[in-house]
């Protein structure tokens, strides 16, 4: 079956196979990609060739397998660099702990690492390994490094492993990996030409030179949104409060750690933005006065007077239409999510609001996962499960990009941004 017209038609995809028992699943993966019209080249590590013979892949792709850069003659050496340049995507499946470690460290000892390193194409990594290896801090650190490079992870699944034990580490099924590749091409560039501003992290409202009132926000959700927008082609500005994660590469970072600093940065950036996502946890109150000197202990109780902070997103919501960006807020609620989110959507003049529950078993703050519901004026739009924040970010951009285009589509071209000042 060659569907021909799907998102993979004519795409050059390199599948890098490393030495895991799951290498046999790469055979179905390569076949499925080929069935969807992709031109697939396979690169194998030496260990992979002990699990599956290169001939199996060559029979499917009708193309030579690259399995040892050092045995290639000069012409083939160039061919393999050309392949890295020609690739539209690289899919590493299965990716062993060793391959992930080599890539994280920049070690380029074989055809798979050489192509992944030489190429500027997006890289999808589908790990497969024993549960102990997957959860080992070294692997998790290396995976985090690959995410920092912008690699897309197709998370391993829970199931029976080669050891016979059940745990996390099983290679995602080929259809899941194919879906990740299709998603990459389906959405690639859908934010091209747009300037997206994302605020992330928490604010700290100073009490004295060493103390502050803050919150538990990690900035992970905002960082994931900024990263996903970057990958979809947007020019991204991240207005960063206090974050426990490193901001993604390739985005402009503006630090703003108090509500007032964040207000200044957001109000300055908003008129040049097409879309503003206020994911930051901005303190609603700040101490009326910050002491210049460290407050000394005394036997007495200490009264702190708190004054309300400006509601930044509500100020943007009131901007005139010509400068007001498409506006998305967050609502972290411990109870009555729907009613509170709906009230905030209205009161703050938002286009969409992303509601999540804080406290209790679904606590989103600081977590790597999040369960959100998106609301528009007409009510709840989504019913998503608990998902890794990067996946939440992708789904949010699918929805935001669609709504943004509709909101702008009535008056002007859907492909050009609403305004461009700079
Ligand atoms: O009212 P509440 O703080 O729950 O509203 C949350 C939403 O409003 C978030 O999008 C947050 O970034 C934004 N916010 C703001 N300025 C504040 C407080 C919250 O922009 N002072």
Boltz pocket constraint, residues with backbone or C-beta under 6 A from the ligand:
constraints:
  - pocket:
      binder: B
      contacts: [[A, 259], [A, 278], [A, 279], [A, 280], [A, 281], [A, 282], [A, 283], [A, 284], [A, 309], [A, 310], [A, 311], [A, 312], [A, 313], [A, 314], [A, 328], [A, 329], [A, 330], [A, 331], [A, 332], [A, 344]]
      max_distance: 6.0
